[in-house]
């Protein structure tokens, strides 16, 4: 039997489910807005580095596949960290948005495929 996290991975991009918390969901007429905040867990993955969370980058809004006849906007807030030893600002490199668009790569590829028909 699937748990709720596995079900979310079928609906939302997997990297968002794994590395972000959903902070808010709003249903506005024909649109669904889902807000994500990156988890403060990057330092756990880098054993040689001591990272301190230093807030967030500005929120990015991305279009994703429609759900139940509603357009979907994903509002993503990426975290940034400072390396305590070097003072360097560090962030995960999320390759979320298809180049030249404001859509997830998966949604962009889907639209390209159906436009050929």
N, C-alpha and C positions, 0 to 999 in steps of 0.2 A: 504494500500500500504506500502511496506517495504522501510525503509530508508537504506542508504548505510551501516550504522553500523550493522543493522540486517542482511544484505546480507553478510557482512564480517564474522559474527558469524556462518554462514552456511559453510564457506570455511576454516576459521582459528579457532584454539582453542579459545573458548569464553573468557578465562581469559586473553589472550593476547589482544583481542579487547577491553576488559573493562579496563585493568590496564596499557596498554602500548601504546605508540604512534609509528606509522610506520614512520621511518625516511628516509628509502631509499628502493627502489625496483630495482633490476637489473635482466635483462634477458640475460643469457649467454648460447648460443646454446641450449642445451637440459635441462637447469637448470634455476630455478627461485630462486633468493636469496632475502629474505625479512628481513629487519633490524628493530628491535624493541628497544625502550628505555623506561624503566619504568617511568610512570608519577610520578611527585613529589606531590602525594596526600595522602600519608600514614598518615601524621600528622593530616589530617582532620578527620580520622577515630578513632583516639585515643584522646578523649577529655581531659584526665587527664595528658597527656604528651606533652611536647614541643619538637618537633623534628626539626632538621636542616639537610638538605640534605648535604651529605659529599661525593658526587661522586658516582662512579659505581664499581661493581665487574668486573672482566674480562669477556668479551663476551663469551657466550656459543652458540654453533651451534648445532641445532637439526634437524633431518630429519623428514619430515611430509609427508602426503599423496601427491602423484603426482597430478598436475593440468594440464589439457589439454596436456597430454603426456610429461610433463616436470617434472623432479624431483624437489622437493622443499626443500630448506634449510632455516630454521628460525634462524636468528642471534639475540640472546636475550641479552640485557644488563640490568642487575638488579641493582637497586639503593640501596644505604645504607644511613642510617640516624644516627645521634648522638642525644641521649636524653640530652637536655641542663642541666637537673638537676643532672643526674647520670654519664654522660659521656659515657654511654653504647652505643655500636654500635648495631643498630637494622635494620633488613631486613625482608621483607615478606618471609614466607616459601613457595616457589613455588615448588610443587611436579610435575614438568613438564616432566621430562625425565623418561622413563621406566627403572627400575633397570637393570644394566648390558648392557645397550644399549646407543645409541646416538640418539634415536627416541622419538617422543611424545608417551605418553602412549596409546593414541587412535590408532596410526599407528601400534605400536607394537602388541596390542591386535588384530587388524585386520589381520596382517600377521600371527599370531598364529592360528587364526580361519581358514584362507584359506589354511594353510599348512596341516591341518588335512584332506583335501579333495584330 
